[in-house]
Each structure stands twice: as C-alpha cells, then as structure tokens.
Amino acid sequence: MKPPPFRYLRPSTLEEALAMLAAEEDAKPLAGGQSLLPALNMRLVRPSALVDVNRVVGLDDVGTRDGSLAVGALARQADARLRRHPLLAEALPHVGHAATRNRGTVGGSLAHADASAELPLCLVLLGGAVRARSARGEREIPASNFFLGPFTTALAADELVLESTWPLEEDTGYAFEELAPRHGDYAFAAAAAAVRGDEVRVAVGAVVPRPTLLEVDPENPGASAAAQVEPWATVHASAAYLRNLVRVLVERAVARARERAAA
Amino acid sequence: MIVVDVTVNGRRYREEVEDRLLLSDFLRGRLGLTGTHVGCEHGVCGACTVLYEGAAARSCLLLAAQADGAEIVTVEGLARDGRLTPLQEAFHRRHALQCGFCTPGILLAATDFLARTPQPTRAEIEDLLSGHLCRCTGYTPIVDAIAEAAAAQAGAEGAGA
C-alpha cells in the first residue's frame, strides 16, 4: 500500500527539529524509516507530519565515554564502529537485513521498541541509557525505565533521542542468541548474557512484552530463565516450544559469555 | 509538494513530488525506470533494493522527498555501454533467474555485498539472500552466481596485484 498524506519537514539543525516536533501535533521524527515507513505503507500510523532528522548534523557520532560506547541516534545499524562493543557485534547481524541496516538507525530502533528487537534487549542487559531532548529540556533515561511495553517507551511525543550509551565492562564476556524463522525475521525468542567472574546477567526478548532482565541461577541459567517467562503461543510456535527455546538460548548465551570471560 | 534534485544512474533529474511519494514509485512512475520492482512495500521481499548513496537500501522504505541531493543506482545503471557486469553475466550463465521479478533487487544488494565482502563464504551469501524473496529458483543458482562473481573478482584482483 501507499502512505496516507502527511507533511514532510526537513530541519537542518537540532533546534529546528525540536521546534517542529513541539509545534506540530501528531508529528513523528523520521530517522532510518525502516520500521516507520512499513507502518506508514500499511497505514498503521497516520502522523500529521514527518520531521526528517537525517540532515541534522552531529547526531551520528560513535565514541567511547566513561567506559561506555556512546552512540549518536542517527548512527546506522551497519556502522562498523558499533562493533567495538562485543555484544553489539554479535547482535547486529540479526537486525533485519544488510539493506535495512544500511538505513536503520540505533536511535530509531530504541524509540520504536519492538518487543522482539535486538538493540533494546542489549541496552537493557548492559544497563545502558538513552539521552533525549525536547524544546522543554534534556534528560537521560535508564534502559530499565525506557522500555514500557510493545512499541511504547518513556519518550514524550516531542522528545527526540540524541544518544544511547552502552556500558562496556572489563573482564566481562558477552553473548547474544536468537532464533527467527528466517535470518533477519522477527525473533521467536532472543537472549543476551554477560558474565564476569561469578556474576551472570541475562536478559530475554520477544517472549516478553519488553526486554526483561532475569535473575538466573548461575549453575542452571537456562532452566531458571525458562521458569520465569510466560510466552504466548503464536501461529508459528506453541507456548511450550517458546519456553523451551528460552531455556536453550539462555543456556547457550551464558555458556559462550562464560568462555569469553575466562579467555 | 517538494522539489527534489536527484542523480539516478549518473543522470540528474529535478522533479516536483508529493510529500508522501515513495522513492520506488518515483523511480518507476516518474522516471520510467521500471527495472526497480515493487513487491511487498514493507522491506521484506527485497525486490525494490537500489544503491542509495552507495549502499543497498529498500526504495519502498524511502521517500522521494528524502532523496533530494542523493545519488542512486538502479538495475538500469549496472551495465555500461551495453556490457553486463561480471555479476550479471554470472546470473546469465548460472541461470540464476526465471521470472526475473526478484532479480534487480538481488543484483543491487549483491553488488553492494561484493564490494564490502570481497571473498564471501557460501553461508554469507545465503545470509544476504535471506533479505530477498525468490519463488522460482530455490536460490541455489543465485548463490552459485554470486559465488562465481566473487571468485572472478578475487581472481581479477589477484592478477592485477
């Protein structure tokens, strides 16, 4: 299908973009558009205006700050600099396809907050944060408070993601696991793990309404994670299958993260 | 309405477009470049893939208005002076297409892929093709053709070195 009518606005500065988002009721920022354009084409959303932020300068920096990878909202998912973080290096190939990663942005994926998306899951596991600004001011939102539910975040309608921070701890092994019907499709289930010494951290996605940290038994991470989720059956998979999948993916992710922590 | 100034296959166009016009429809309907095919219009089938600013992108997930100032290559821009690219020749030799609907998108995606991945494994090629639906070939000849083009490219570079 084709998008419903909207006004296309193209600010060249951040201030201009924020003013447009504040002034225009039902405006939506357009970044990579790899989720927004499908939603428009299917007429699932009807914004009055799109504020195309692709020409706003300085929003795509990637650098290291205070032990974290600081990623500008407009950094594309294909950006090689993101792979400096070992968890992102492992998760990013699962994000859509090469052609969608060339356009899709990190900030856009976080703001879209699909329950099965890889980047939100990684941000929650790492305990990262999102920095957002509106004409009213700037704030930092920890990942644990950012994702509220499927396609729902703590962002206000006039707020724009500026940056996300991805903590990178020393002596820590990271791993990401996911199963999708075809590579690049929406995940049935996904798991991310970080291991440092005896400490094991696990987060799961797709089988929960938002990416969720789980307290797992370090001796038995898969089974203890599976016991904590209540997957809903889909046309593709039964709840029992998905629960077992969580067990397998968490077990694999923790095992690999552990090997890397020891290496 | 918005005026876009865009370079497609080396030729510059200046056109006034509706805000909501998709780049895929602009290329096909306005510029007459119907080699870019439109399948699903939500980024899944890959048929509309073009090179946008040098990188493969779905033209159904871009607005024509966004493309102001951009450089785009469509399947019509691959061959030079009537000579197919080595990738296109490999598709021909390996019979990597039947109906041809998916072919333009795959050619553009694979052109970008081979530029970034000079010596791909078969698994990497299959991974690339997960972003492209082909209902005729069963994919095997497409993987063969891309592998052959990669080998030819590596050989040519080796010979030149």
Interface residues (C-beta under 8 A of the other chain):
Chain A: M1 K2 P3 P4 P5 F6 R7 Y8 R10 L30 G33 Q34 L37 P38 L40 N41 M42 L50 D52 N54 A78 P93 G96 H97 A98 A99 T100 N102 R103 R182 H183 G184
Chain B: I2 D19 R20 L22 D25 E41 H42 G43 G46 T49 Y52 A55 A56 A57 R58 C60 L61 L62 L63 A65 Q66 D68 A109 D112 F113 D127 L128 S130 G131
